[in-house]
Structure formats: C-alpha cells, structure tokens
Amino acid sequence: MSSYKVEQRRLLHRDRQFHFVSYQGQPADARRGEPATPDMWFLINDGKRHAVIPQIHGQDDAELDKALLAWIDEHIYGAAPQGR
C-alpha cells in the first residue's frame, strides 16, 4: 500500500485564486512505452489539471509558494521569471 499523501495549496496572486494539488508519480510502463513520472504539483483550473513542477518532499512552504507563483507569472501572465 502506498504511503503517498496528497497535498493542496491555494494561493492568491494578482487578485486571483489558484488551486494546486500534488499527485503521485507513476512507474515506467515498458509495455506501453511510457516513461516514469515524478510526483508533481498540478494547477487545477476549470476541472482540468495542468502539470506545473516536480514535488520536492520536505520543501519549505515559503519556497514552494515562491516556485508556484513564479510558474504562474511565467505561464499564466507571460512574465519572465526574475533572475534569469
């Protein structure tokens, strides 16, 4: 039995609320030619989920929020991430 625990984050950014949910990765399936996938954070939007960033277990909440907000800025608002 898996001990994976689903996590959720709700972030308010630019007057919009964003809902993120973590999902457990999947092992590779050689029969189907599918590679393994890591545990990931997904944005839930209009009943669909969109892969965002790999989940780093034990990551500080503030650090995680910063990474999720950077993804929002880049992929939702089209702003280049700071420091690049």
Secondary structure as the mmCIF struct_conf table of DSSP 4:
data_model
#
loop_
_struct_conf.conf_type_id
_struct_conf.id
_struct_conf.beg_label_comp_id
_struct_conf.beg_label_asym_id
_struct_conf.beg_label_seq_id
_struct_conf.end_label_comp_id
_struct_conf.end_label_asym_id
_struct_conf.end_label_seq_id
STRN STRN1 GLN A 8 HIS A 13
TURN_TY1_P TURN_TY1_P1 ARG A 14 ASP A 15
STRN STRN2 ARG A 16 TYR A 23
STRN STRN3 ASP A 29 ASP A 29
TURN_TY1_P TURN_TY1_P2 ALA A 30 GLY A 33
STRN STRN4 GLU A 34 GLU A 34
HELX_LH_PP_P HELX_LH_PP_P1 PRO A 35 ALA A 36
STRN STRN5 MET A 40 ASN A 45
TURN_TY1_P TURN_TY1_P3 ASP A 46 GLY A 47
STRN STRN6 LYS A 48 PRO A 54
TURN_TY1_P TURN_TY1_P4 HIS A 57 GLY A 58
HELX_RH_AL_P HELX_RH_AL_P1 ASP A 61 HIS A 75
TURN_TY1_P TURN_TY1_P5 ILE A 76 ILE A 76
BEND BEND1 TYR A 77 TYR A 77
HELX_LH_PP_P HELX_LH_PP_P2 ALA A 79 PRO A 81
TURN_TY1_P TURN_TY1_P6 GLN A 82 GLY A 83
#
